[in-house]
Amino acid sequence: MNQFFLYNQIKQIKKNNFVVNIKMLSSLKQILASQKEILMVIPAFCSYYLLTQHVISFEVSEGQSMHPTVKDGEFVVVQRALYKIQKGDIIIAKSPVRPDYIVCKRIIHLEDEIDPYGNKVPKNHVWIEGDNGKLSFDSKFHGPIPINLIYGRVIY
């Protein structure tokens, strides 16, 4: 009877150990599956970051200076790479007066062109104005801006 009892105990331990091992394998599969999902999410996140920081981004217009072309609160698509600045482009740039402030304006004159006051726009600068001249703080007030302040062209 003692041997039979011992045999059943060993059998039960082996059975329980098997169940524990199955549970551990199941948990391991879940962990590996979640790691696989994480490994799929990381490249997607990196791609999104690179795309929105260096190629294209989505911005919200604030203010009336570009009305009626770009209305207050309207979303705009901004091309941030591989573009050539041209007269008539709507651009997004850092404000030359308040660097923490972003402006949306139209390029009116390129370098070496004559501004409305008869002055030549300096090299590597552009003359920008808002479409709604009455409500736009632009080159009429602060002069031409350096092109390195421009960080994108609005492509809608």
Secondary structure, 3 states (H helix, E strand, C coil): CHHHHHHHHHHHHHHHHHHHHHHHHHHHHHHHHHHHHHHHHHHHHHHHHHHHHHHEEEEECCCCCCCCCCCCCCEEEEECCCCCCCCCCEEEEECCCCCCCEEEEEEEECCCCECCCCCECCCCEEEEECCCHHHCCCHHHHCCEEHHHEEEEECC
